[in-house]
Each structure stands twice: as structure tokens, then as C-alpha cells.
């Protein structure tokens, strides 16, 4: 079974595939999808174990990349531009490395091909677990439960987009927590994608650091970088207009 998706834009135009981040869904990059739909065939996907896509215990990168490839095959997408944010950026990079001949370009939003600390989301998992255990009847109740672990209201609101009252989370919390160390890892340091590549960093984010440049260029030798000032990790929500401009300009030159 393939991944759940929403399609928009022009059927006979080049395809752009959008991949959201951890704990999100295909709506996260909705503004970008609407911008690109005037000139491209846009496919926004729910990642494995997110949104309405199938749940699997296996969260390994080979498994996720295979599910993505299966979905592209089902949609008869032989080549596409890949755009991924955070966890979706890792999946986009994996796809480009394993299927370079099918990747027209690669855009990675605030993510690097490195292994991150497996404690990065500890507070988030604690907040999610409280909600999953108590199954509150309203979003307001869920947010109150989360506030003890997550003082940042913006983070709580982002997560609550995937909350279903009296049911819980739309993503597969047990599998994501059990396999979190795999999601944070980078399994393929020897791959190579030489096509057009753009990394976009949130200026206040610590996900894409200068010391990662040698690792990036070793696998993505055509990689270029842009920084969005005064933006954090959710740069698509904080600075949507500038992000859209950077992406549109890049795609126009990527072929």
C-alpha cells in the first residue's frame, strides 16, 4: 500500500513532491503547494506513520524510501523535483541518493545528512505520551496536558494539528518513539547525488550548521545554501513568502 497524498496543479507539467517533517502531515507545506500548482504537478505526501498513510513498525530509511518509491511508481511519476522539510528532508535526500536518475532536483528545508542526538525530542515525546494516555476530549485539554513539558505555545499548536479528540494522535506514536534513534541517524554516508540541490536554513535553527558543509558536499556536490534570517526550524510557517520565493527561483533554474 502506498502513501496517502494530495495532488494539485498541472497534470502534464514536471512533478514536484513535497515531504513534511516529523509529527506533521501533508498540509504543513500547503502554502508552498498552492504557490507551485500554477506551474507544476504537485504531490504532497503524508510520510509513513503520519497523517493518513499506513502505519508500520519498521521506520528504517530503506523501508521509508521503498514506500515513497512505490507511491511514485503508482502515480506514474518517473522523474520529479523533491522538496522535504526536516524528517521529510532526510527522506528526500535518501530518495535522491538511491534514485538519482529519477530526481530532477532536491530542496532540503533545515535538515542535514547527519546523525542527530536521540534526545532532541525528549520533551515532545513526554508531552505526546501524556495526551495518548489520557485521551482528552478537547484540544484545549490536550494543550493543557502538554504545557507542563512544552512551554512553547507554537510547538504545542503545531503538534495539535495532528490531534483527534478522544482518539489521540494521527501519527503512529509508538513506532516513532521506538524507532526514533533510526529516524535521527544517517544510514548512507557513501551515496552521491550530483543534480541541482538547495539547502535552506532557518537562521535561528541548529539543524543545519556550518560544520556540516563537508559532509553535505561529499554526497551532494552541487549543493548550494540559503539562509532565512530570523526563522527557526519551522521556516515554512515563520517566513512563508521568502521561502516560496527561494524555492520558486531555484526550481526555475533547475530544469
FIPA-598007 format. One record per residue: x, y, z of N, C-alpha, C in turn; residue in three letters. Coordinates in Angstrom, 2 decimals, decimal comma. Example, Ala and Ser with C-alpha at 12.3 -4.5 7.8 and 13.67 -1.06 7.14 Angstrom:
<rs>
R       nc1       nc2       nc3      cac1      cac2      cac3       cc1       cc2       cc3   type
R     13,19     -5,69      7,80     12,30     -4,50      7,80     13,20     -3,30      7,80    ALA
R     12,85     -2,25      7,08     13,67     -1,06      7,14     12,90      0,03      7,87    SER
</rs>
This chain:
<rs>
R       nc1       nc2       nc3      cac1      cac2      cac3       cc1       cc2       cc3   type
R      0,85     -1,19      0,00      0,00      0,00      0,00      0,88      1,25      0,00    UNK
R      0,57      2,21     -0,88      1,38      3,40     -0,99      1,01      4,43      0,06    UNK
R      1,70      5,56      0,00      1,48      6,65      0,94      0,27      7,49      0,53    UNK
R     -0,39      8,08      1,51     -1,53      8,95      1,22     -1,00     10,25      0,63    UNK
R     -1,75     10,83     -0,30     -1,26     12,03     -0,98     -2,41     12,94     -1,38    UNK
R     -2,05     14,18     -1,67     -2,97     15,14     -2,27     -2,28     15,70     -3,50    UNK
R     -3,01     15,69     -4,60     -2,43     16,14     -5,87     -3,11     17,42     -6,32    UNK
R     -2,32     18,33     -6,90     -2,84     19,59     -7,42     -1,97     20,04     -8,59    UNK
R     -2,39     21,09     -9,24     -1,57     21,65    -10,30     -1,86     21,07    -11,67    UNK
R     -0,84     21,03    -12,51     -0,96     20,68    -13,93     -0,48     19,26    -14,17    UNK
R     -1,36     18,42    -14,69     -1,02     17,01    -14,87      0,13     16,79    -15,85    UNK
R      0,24     17,64    -16,86      1,27     17,42    -17,88      2,54     18,22    -17,62    UNK
R      2,68     18,79    -16,43      3,86     19,57    -16,07      4,84     18,71    -15,26    UNK
R      6,08     19,17    -15,10      7,01     18,43    -14,23      6,45     18,26    -12,84    UNK
R      6,74     17,14    -12,21      6,21     16,83    -10,89      7,10     17,39     -9,78    UNK
R      6,45     17,90     -8,75      7,11     18,32     -7,52      6,50     17,51     -6,38    UNK
R      7,33     16,85     -5,60      6,87     16,02     -4,48      7,27     16,69     -3,18    UNK
R      6,29     16,93     -2,31      6,50     17,62     -1,04      6,43     16,62      0,12    UNK
R      7,44     16,69      1,00      7,55     15,77      2,13      7,69     16,57      3,42    UNK
R      6,72     16,43      4,32      6,67     17,21      5,56      7,61     16,62      6,61    UNK
R      7,63     17,23      7,79      8,52     16,83      8,86      7,88     15,92      9,90    UNK
R      8,67     15,57     10,91      8,24     14,68     11,99      7,02     15,25     12,71    UNK
R      6,04     14,39     12,98      4,79     14,72     13,69      3,84     15,60     12,86    UNK
R      4,13     15,80     11,58      3,28     16,65     10,76      2,42     15,85      9,79    UNK
R      1,94     16,53      8,75      1,23     15,86      7,67      1,35     16,70      6,41    UNK
R      0,69     16,25      5,34      0,84     16,87      4,03      0,37     18,31      3,99    UNK
R     -0,45     18,75      4,96     -0,91     20,13      4,97      0,16     21,12      5,40    UNK
R      1,24     20,64      6,04      2,25     21,54      6,57      2,89     22,42      5,49    UNK
R      3,03     21,87      4,30      3,63     22,62      3,20      2,57     23,07      2,20    UNK
R      1,35     23,29      2,72      0,23     23,66      1,85      0,42     24,97      1,12    UNK
R      0,98     25,96      1,80      1,21     27,24      1,14      2,17     27,11     -0,02    UNK
R      3,20     26,33      0,15      4,15     26,10     -0,93      3,50     25,32     -2,07    UNK
R      2,66     24,34     -1,72      1,95     23,57     -2,74      1,08     24,46     -3,60    UNK
R      0,36     25,38     -2,96     -0,51     26,28     -3,73      0,30     27,20     -4,64    UNK
R      1,44     27,64     -4,19      2,29     28,51     -5,00      2,80     27,76     -6,23    UNK
R      3,18     26,52     -6,06      3,80     25,76     -7,15      2,77     25,19     -8,12    UNK
R      1,52     25,10     -7,70      0,49     24,45     -8,52      0,23     25,18     -9,83    UNK
R      0,61     26,44     -9,93      0,39     27,18    -11,17      1,29     26,70    -12,30    UNK
R      2,40     26,04    -11,94      3,38     25,67    -12,97      3,82     24,22    -12,92    UNK
R      3,41     23,47    -11,90      3,89     22,10    -11,73      2,75     21,16    -11,38    UNK
R      3,00     19,88    -11,53      2,15     18,84    -10,95      2,65     18,63     -9,52    UNK
R      1,86     18,97     -8,55      2,30     18,97     -7,15      1,67     17,79     -6,42    UNK
R      2,51     17,00     -5,77      2,04     15,87     -4,97      2,56     16,05     -3,55    UNK
R      1,65     16,29     -2,62      2,01     16,42     -1,20      1,68     15,10     -0,51    UNK
R      2,66     14,51      0,16      2,51     13,18      0,75      2,46     13,24      2,27    UNK
R      1,71     12,31      2,85      1,86     12,00      4,27      2,99     10,99      4,39    UNK
R      3,98     11,28      5,22      5,07     10,34      5,42      4,55      9,03      6,02    UNK
R      5,32      7,94      5,90      4,93      6,72      6,61      4,71      6,99      8,09    UNK
R      3,67      6,39      8,65      3,32      6,54     10,07      2,82      7,94     10,42    UNK
R      2,43      8,72      9,44      1,91     10,07      9,67      0,61     10,27      8,88    UNK
R     -0,20     11,20      9,37     -1,40     11,57      8,63     -2,28     10,36      8,34    UNK
R     -2,63     10,19      7,06     -3,48      9,08      6,65     -2,69      7,98      5,94    UNK
R     -1,38      8,05      6,02     -0,56      6,99      5,41     -0,53      5,75      6,31    UNK
R     -0,17      4,60      5,73     -0,14      3,36      6,51      0,85      3,42      7,67    UNK
R      0,54      2,65      8,72      1,43      2,52      9,86      2,25      1,24      9,72    UNK
R      3,53      1,34     10,08      4,44      0,20     10,06      5,33      0,26     11,29    UNK
R      5,69     -0,89     11,80      6,67     -0,91     12,89      8,07     -0,58     12,39    UNK
R      8,35     -0,93     11,14      9,66     -0,68     10,55      9,74      0,77     10,08    UNK
R     10,51      1,60     10,79     10,66      3,00     10,41     12,02      3,26      9,78    UNK
R     12,74      2,21      9,42     14,08      2,37      8,86     14,04      3,16      7,56    UNK
R     15,14      3,78      7,21     15,18      4,57      5,99     14,99      3,73      4,74    UNK
R     15,56      2,52      4,65     15,24      1,71      3,46     13,74      1,44      3,31    UNK
R     13,05      1,19      4,44     11,61      0,95      4,37     10,87      2,19      3,92    UNK
R     11,22      3,34      4,47     10,52      4,58      4,10     10,79      4,95      2,64    UNK
R     12,03      4,80      2,22     12,35      5,12      0,82     11,63      4,19     -0,14    UNK
R     11,50      2,92      0,23     10,77      1,97     -0,61      9,30      2,34     -0,72    UNK
R      8,70      2,79      0,39      7,29      3,22      0,36      7,11      4,46     -0,51    UNK
R      8,05      5,38     -0,43      7,99      6,56     -1,28      8,10      6,16     -2,75    UNK
R      9,06      5,29     -3,06      9,25      4,87     -4,44      8,01      4,15     -4,97    UNK
R      7,40      3,31     -4,13      6,18      2,60     -4,53      5,07      3,59     -4,88    UNK
R      4,97      4,66     -4,10      3,93      5,65     -4,34      4,18      6,41     -5,64    UNK
R      5,43      6,78     -5,88      5,77      7,48     -7,12      5,49      6,58     -8,33    UNK
R      5,81      5,31     -8,20      5,53      4,37     -9,30      4,04      4,28     -9,56    UNK
R      3,24      4,21     -8,48      1,79      4,11     -8,64      1,20      5,34     -9,31    UNK
R      1,85      6,49     -9,09      1,40      7,74     -9,70      2,03      7,98    -11,07    UNK
R      2,80      7,01    -11,55      3,48      7,11    -12,84      4,39      8,33    -12,91    UNK
R      5,03      8,65    -11,79      5,99      9,75    -11,75      7,38      9,16    -11,95    UNK
R      7,91      9,32    -13,14      9,22      8,75    -13,46     10,36      9,66    -13,04    UNK
R     10,09     10,97    -13,00     11,07     11,94    -12,54     10,34     13,04    -11,78    UNK
R     11,02     13,64    -10,79     10,36     14,69    -10,03     11,38     15,57     -9,32    UNK
R     10,93     16,75     -8,96     11,65     17,63     -8,04     11,23     17,23     -6,63    UNK
R     12,19     17,03     -5,74     11,90     16,63     -4,37     12,11     17,82     -3,43    UNK
R     11,13     18,07     -2,56     11,24     19,12     -1,54     10,84     18,51     -0,21    UNK
R     11,75     18,56      0,77     11,45     17,96      2,06     11,87     18,84      3,21    UNK
R     11,03     18,90      4,23     11,34     19,66      5,45     11,66     18,69      6,58    UNK
R     12,77     18,94      7,29     13,11     18,19      8,50     13,18     16,69      8,19    UNK
R     12,36     15,87      8,84     12,37     14,44      8,57     12,09     14,16      7,09    UNK
R     11,19     14,94      6,50     10,92     14,80      5,08     12,12     15,16      4,23    UNK
R     12,98     16,06      4,75     14,22     16,38      4,06     15,16     15,19      4,03    UNK
R     15,21     14,45      5,14     16,02     13,24      5,15     15,51     12,22      4,15    UNK
R     14,18     12,06      4,10     13,62     11,11      3,15     13,87     11,57      1,71    UNK
R     13,76     12,86      1,46     14,04     13,38      0,13     15,49     13,12     -0,26    UNK
R     16,42     13,32      0,68     17,83     13,04      0,40     18,05     11,56      0,12    UNK
R     17,41     10,68      0,91     17,54      9,25      0,67     17,03      8,87     -0,72    UNK
R     15,90      9,44     -1,11     15,36      9,15     -2,44     16,31      9,61     -3,53    UNK
R     16,87     10,81     -3,38     17,79     11,33     -4,39     19,05     10,46     -4,49    UNK
R     19,54      9,99     -3,36     20,74      9,16     -3,36     20,49      7,79     -3,99    UNK
R     19,30      7,23     -3,75     19,00      5,90     -4,26     18,42      5,92     -5,67    UNK
R     17,80      7,02     -6,07     17,21      7,13     -7,40     17,63      8,45     -8,06    UNK
R     18,92      8,68     -8,23     19,37      9,97     -8,78     18,85     10,24    -10,18    UNK
R     18,70      9,18    -10,96     18,24      9,37    -12,34     16,78      9,79    -12,39    UNK
R     16,05      9,61    -11,29     14,64      9,99    -11,25     14,41     11,29    -10,49    UNK
R     15,50     11,93    -10,07     15,40     13,15     -9,27     15,85     14,35    -10,09    UNK
R     14,91     15,23    -10,43     15,23     16,42    -11,23     15,98     17,44    -10,40    UNK
R     15,61     17,58     -9,15     16,31     18,48     -8,24     15,93     18,10     -6,81    UNK
R     16,70     18,64     -5,86     16,49     18,34     -4,45     16,53     19,64     -3,66    UNK
R     15,48     19,89     -2,88     15,43     21,04     -1,98     15,21     20,52     -0,57    UNK
R     16,12     20,85      0,34     16,08     20,36      1,71     15,89     21,54      2,65    UNK
R     14,82     21,52      3,42     14,48     22,61      4,33     14,93     22,29      5,75    UNK
R     16,00     22,94      6,16     16,51     22,90      7,54     16,78     21,48      8,03    UNK
R     17,59     20,78      7,29     18,00     19,42      7,67     19,33     19,12      6,99    UNK
R     20,11     18,24      7,60     21,41     17,87      7,05     21,54     16,35      7,01    UNK
R     22,43     15,82      6,18     22,65     14,37      6,13     23,61     13,94      7,23    UNK
R     23,15     14,08      8,47     23,96     13,74      9,63     23,09     12,99     10,64    UNK
R     23,74     12,43     11,65     23,03     11,80     12,76     22,86     12,83     13,88    UNK
R     21,63     13,02     14,30     21,32     13,97     15,37     21,17     13,25     16,70    UNK
R     21,23     14,02     17,78     21,08     13,46     19,12     19,72     12,78     19,28    UNK
R     19,72     11,62     19,93     18,45     10,93     20,14     17,68     11,48     21,33    UNK
R     18,15     12,61     21,88     17,42     13,29     22,95     16,74     14,57     22,47    UNK
R     16,86     14,86     21,18     16,39     16,15     20,66     14,90     16,36     20,90    UNK
R     14,09     15,33     20,85     12,65     15,46     21,00     12,13     14,83     22,29    UNK
R     12,98     14,72     23,31     12,58     14,04     24,55     11,37     14,71     25,19    UNK
R     11,36     16,04     25,25     10,23     16,74     25,86      8,97     16,58     25,03    UNK
R      9,12     16,56     23,72      7,96     16,38     22,85      7,34     15,01     23,07    UNK
R      8,17     13,98     23,11      7,64     12,63     23,33      6,96     12,53     24,69    UNK
R      7,50     13,19     25,70      6,86     13,16     27,03      5,48     13,79     26,97    UNK
R      5,36     14,92     26,27      4,06     15,58     26,15      3,07     14,74     25,34    UNK
R      3,55     14,15     24,26      2,68     13,31     23,44      2,18     12,10     24,21    UNK
R      3,05     11,53     25,04      2,68     10,33     25,80      1,58     10,63     26,82    UNK
R      1,64     11,81     27,44      0,61     12,18     28,42     -0,75     12,26     27,74    UNK
R     -0,78     12,88     26,58     -2,04     13,01     25,85     -2,55     11,64     25,39    UNK
R     -1,63     10,81     24,90     -2,04      9,48     24,43     -2,62      8,65     25,58    UNK
R     -2,07      8,82     26,78     -2,54      8,03     27,92     -3,90      8,50     28,42    UNK
R     -4,15      9,81     28,37     -5,38     10,35     28,97     -6,51     10,59     27,96    UNK
R     -6,17     10,66     26,68     -7,17     10,84     25,62     -8,17     11,95     25,95    UNK
R     -7,72     13,16     26,05     -8,62     14,26     26,40     -9,70     14,47     25,33    UNK
R    -10,80     15,08     25,74    -11,96     15,25     24,86    -11,84     16,47     23,97    UNK
R    -10,97     17,40     24,31    -10,85     18,63     23,53     -9,38     18,97     23,31    UNK
R     -9,15     19,82     22,32     -7,77     20,28     22,06     -7,28     21,15     23,20    UNK
R     -8,18     21,92     23,79     -7,78     22,77     24,91     -7,27     21,92     26,07    UNK
R     -7,94     20,82     26,34     -7,49     19,93     27,41     -6,15     19,29     27,04    UNK
R     -6,01     18,92     25,79     -4,74     18,32     25,35     -3,59     19,32     25,49    UNK
R     -3,85     20,56     25,11     -2,80     21,56     25,22     -2,41     21,80     26,67    UNK
R     -3,39     21,78     27,56     -3,10     21,96     28,98     -2,20     20,84     29,49    UNK
R     -2,48     19,62     29,08     -1,65     18,49     29,48     -0,23     18,62     28,95    UNK
R     -0,10     19,12     27,73      1,21     19,23     27,09      2,06     20,37     27,66    UNK
R      1,41     21,38     28,21      2,12     22,60     28,61      3,17     22,35     29,69    UNK
R      2,98     21,32     30,50      3,97     21,01     31,53      5,31     20,65     30,92    UNK
R      5,28     19,97     29,79      6,51     19,52     29,13      6,97     20,47     28,04    UNK
R      6,01     21,20     27,43      6,32     22,05     26,28      5,83     23,47     26,55    UNK
R      6,69     24,36     27,05      6,26     25,73     27,33      6,02     26,57     26,08    UNK
R      6,56     26,15     24,95      6,43     26,92     23,71      5,05     26,66     23,09    UNK
R      4,21     27,69     23,07      2,84     27,53     22,55      2,83     27,20     21,07    UNK
R      3,80     27,72     20,32      3,85     27,45     18,88      4,10     25,96     18,62    UNK
R      4,97     25,35     19,41      5,23     23,92     19,25      3,98     23,11     19,59    UNK
R      3,29     23,50     20,66      2,07     22,78     21,04      1,02     22,89     19,93    UNK
R      0,87     24,07     19,36     -0,13     24,25     18,31      0,20     23,43     17,06    UNK
R      1,48     23,36     16,74      1,88     22,53     15,60      1,50     21,07     15,83    UNK
R      1,84     20,55     17,00      1,54     19,16     17,30      0,04     18,89     17,34    UNK
R     -0,72     19,84     17,85     -2,16     19,65     17,99     -2,88     19,57     16,65    UNK
R     -2,23     19,95     15,57     -2,84     19,78     14,24     -3,07     18,31     13,93    UNK
R     -2,33     17,44     14,61     -2,47     16,00     14,38     -3,22     15,31     15,52    UNK
R     -3,90     16,09     16,34     -4,64     15,52     17,47     -6,11     15,32     17,09    UNK
R     -6,65     14,16     17,44     -8,07     13,85     17,23     -8,70     13,67     18,62    UNK
R     -9,62     14,56     19,01    -10,22     14,46     20,35    -10,76     13,08     20,65    UNK
R    -10,48     12,61     21,86    -10,94     11,32     22,39    -10,33     10,11     21,67    UNK
R     -9,49     10,36     20,70     -8,83      9,25     20,00     -7,31      9,29     20,18    UNK
R     -6,73     10,47     20,05     -5,29     10,56     20,21     -4,61     11,15     18,98    UNK
R     -3,41     10,68     18,73     -2,58     11,25     17,68     -2,80     10,56     16,34    UNK
R     -2,76     11,34     15,27     -2,94     10,79     13,93     -1,67     10,09     13,45    UNK
R     -0,55     10,35     14,10      0,68      9,65     13,74      0,89      8,46     14,67    UNK
R      1,74      7,55     14,24      1,98      6,31     14,97      3,03      6,55     16,05    UNK
R      2,56      7,06     17,19      3,48      7,45     18,26      4,35      6,30     18,74    UNK
R      3,81      5,10     19,01      4,69      4,01     19,50      5,83      3,68     18,53    UNK
R      5,52      3,60     17,24      6,56      3,25     16,27      7,59      4,37     16,14    UNK
R      7,13      5,61     16,13      8,06      6,73     16,01      8,98      6,82     17,23    UNK
R      8,42      6,56     18,41      9,24      6,61     19,62     10,20      5,43     19,68    UNK
R      9,71      4,24     19,34     10,57      3,06     19,37     11,70      3,17     18,35    UNK
R     11,40      3,72     17,18     12,40      3,82     16,11     13,06      5,17     16,00    UNK
R     12,92      6,00     17,03     13,42      7,38     16,95     14,91      7,44     16,65    UNK
R     15,68      6,53     17,24     17,12      6,56     17,00     17,45      6,31     15,53    UNK
R     16,61      5,51     14,85     16,81      5,29     13,41     16,45      6,54     12,62    UNK
R     15,40      7,24     13,05     14,99      8,45     12,33     16,05      9,54     12,45    UNK
R     16,72      9,61     13,59     17,74     10,63     13,80     19,07     10,27     13,13    UNK
R     19,24      9,01     12,77     20,50      8,56     12,19     20,58      8,90     10,71    UNK
R     21,79      8,84     10,19     22,00      8,98      8,75     22,70      7,72      8,26    UNK
R     21,99      6,85      7,57     22,50      5,50      7,31     23,40      5,35      6,10    UNK
R     23,50      6,36      5,26     24,13      6,14      3,95     25,14      7,24      3,64    UNK
R     26,30      7,27      4,33     27,26      8,34      4,10     28,05      8,22      2,81    UNK
R     27,85      7,13      2,06     28,64      6,91      0,85     27,87      7,21     -0,43    UNK
R     26,58      7,56     -0,32     25,78      7,84     -1,51     26,20      9,13     -2,18    UNK
R     25,62      9,37     -3,38     26,06     10,52     -4,18     24,92     10,96     -5,09    UNK
R     24,56     12,24     -5,01     23,59     12,84     -5,93     24,18     14,16     -6,42    UNK
R     24,45     14,24     -7,71     25,14     15,40     -8,28     24,20     16,40     -8,92    UNK
R     22,90     16,15     -8,89     21,95     17,06     -9,51     21,78     18,35     -8,72    UNK
R     20,97     19,27     -9,24     20,75     20,56     -8,58     20,20     20,38     -7,17    UNK
R     20,85     20,98     -6,20     20,49     20,78     -4,80     20,55     22,09     -4,04    UNK
R     19,51     22,37     -3,27     19,46     23,58     -2,46     19,11     23,22     -1,02    UNK
R     19,94     23,68     -0,09     19,66     23,57      1,34     19,25     24,94      1,85    UNK
R     18,10     25,02      2,51     17,61     26,28      3,06     17,58     26,17      4,58    UNK
R     18,29     27,05      5,24     18,43     27,01      6,69     17,63     28,12      7,36    UNK
R     16,97     27,80      8,46     16,41     28,83      9,32     17,54     29,46     10,12    UNK
R     17,63     30,77     10,08     18,76     31,45     10,69     18,93     31,17     12,17    UNK
R     17,84     30,92     12,88     17,91     30,66     14,32     17,90     29,16     14,65    UNK
R     17,92     28,32     13,64     17,86     26,88     13,86     19,26     26,27     13,98    UNK
R     19,35     25,19     14,74     20,63     24,50     14,89     20,66     23,15     14,16    UNK
R     19,76     22,96     13,21     19,73     21,71     12,47     20,74     21,67     11,33    UNK
R     21,04     22,81     10,76     21,91     22,88      9,58     23,07     23,82      9,93    UNK
R     24,20     23,25     10,35     25,31     24,02     10,89     26,48     24,10      9,90    UNK
R     27,30     25,15     10,01     28,43     25,31      9,07     29,36     24,10      9,03    UNK
R     29,56     23,45     10,18     30,49     22,32     10,20     29,98     21,10      9,43    UNK
R     28,73     21,12      9,02     28,19     20,02      8,23     28,51     20,16      6,74    UNK
R     29,06     21,28      6,33     29,26     21,54      4,91     30,09     20,46      4,21    UNK
R     31,22     20,00      4,78     31,97     18,95      4,09     31,17     17,67      3,89    UNK
R     30,37     17,29      4,89     29,54     16,10      4,76     28,48     16,27      3,68    UNK
R     27,92     17,48      3,61     26,90     17,75      2,60     27,50     17,68      1,20    UNK
R     28,61     18,35      1,00     29,19     18,42     -0,34     29,76     17,08     -0,79    UNK
R     30,14     16,22      0,17     30,63     14,90     -0,21     29,55     14,07     -0,88    UNK
R     28,30     14,26     -0,47     27,19     13,49     -1,04     26,37     14,28     -2,04    UNK
R     26,38     15,61     -1,88     25,60     16,48     -2,77     26,52     17,58     -3,29    UNK
R     27,41     17,24     -4,23     28,47     18,17     -4,66     27,97     19,44     -5,33    UNK
R     26,73     19,43     -5,81     26,17     20,64     -6,42     25,38     21,46     -5,41    UNK
R     25,43     21,07     -4,15     24,62     21,72     -3,13     24,96     23,18     -2,91    UNK
R     23,92     23,98     -2,85     24,04     25,39     -2,50     23,20     25,65     -1,26    UNK
R     23,50     26,73     -0,56     22,79     27,01      0,68     22,24     28,43      0,68    UNK
R     21,08     28,58      1,29     20,48     29,88      1,53     20,01     29,92      2,98    UNK
R     20,04     31,09      3,58     19,62     31,26      4,97     18,44     32,22      5,02    UNK
R     17,41     31,83      5,76     16,28     32,72      6,00     16,46     33,35      7,39    UNK
R     16,78     34,63      7,45     17,05     35,27      8,75     15,81     35,26      9,65    UNK
R     16,07     35,24     10,95     15,00     35,35     11,95     13,95     34,25     11,83    UNK
R     14,35     33,11     11,31     13,44     31,96     11,23     14,06     30,79     11,98    UNK
R     13,22     29,99     12,62     13,68     28,79     13,28     13,52     27,58     12,39    UNK
R     13,31     26,42     13,02     13,23     25,18     12,27     11,99     25,12     11,39    UNK
R     10,88     25,74     11,84      9,65     25,74     11,04      9,63     26,98     10,13    UNK
R     10,65     27,10      9,31     10,83     28,28      8,47      9,69     28,45      7,46    UNK
R      9,05     27,36      7,06      7,95     27,47      6,11      6,73     28,13      6,73    UNK
R      6,59     28,05      8,06      5,49     28,70      8,76      5,86     30,11      9,21    UNK
R      7,12     30,33      9,53      7,56     31,62     10,06      7,83     32,64      8,97    UNK
R      8,40     32,20      7,86      8,74     33,11      6,76      8,27     32,51      5,43    UNK
R      6,97     32,31      5,27      6,48     31,59      4,09      6,76     32,29      2,77    UNK
R      6,65     33,61      2,74      6,84     34,32      1,47      8,27     34,21      0,98    UNK
R      9,23     34,38      1,87     10,63     34,28      1,47     10,98     32,85      1,08    UNK
R     10,46     31,89      1,83     10,72     30,50      1,47     10,18     30,19      0,08    UNK
R      8,96     30,61     -0,19      8,36     30,33     -1,50      9,19     30,96     -2,61    UNK
R      9,68     32,17     -2,40     10,49     32,83     -3,42     11,78     32,05     -3,68    UNK
R     12,45     31,63     -2,63     13,69     30,87     -2,79     13,44     29,57     -3,55    UNK
R     12,35     28,88     -3,21     12,06     27,61     -3,86     11,69     27,81     -5,32    UNK
R     10,82     28,78     -5,60     10,40     29,04     -6,97     11,59     29,45     -7,84    UNK
R     12,43     30,30     -7,33     13,60     30,75     -8,09     14,54     29,57     -8,38    UNK
R     14,73     28,71     -7,38     15,60     27,56     -7,56     15,03     26,60     -8,60    UNK
R     13,76     26,28     -8,50     13,16     25,34     -9,44     13,20     25,88    -10,88    UNK
R     13,08     27,18    -11,01     13,10     27,76    -12,36     14,44     27,59    -13,05    UNK
R     15,51     27,42    -12,25     16,83     27,22    -12,83     17,26     25,75    -12,83    UNK
R     16,49     24,90    -12,14     16,89     23,50    -12,01     16,46     22,65    -13,19    UNK
R     15,62     23,19    -14,05     15,20     22,45    -15,24     13,93     21,64    -15,01    UNK
</rs>
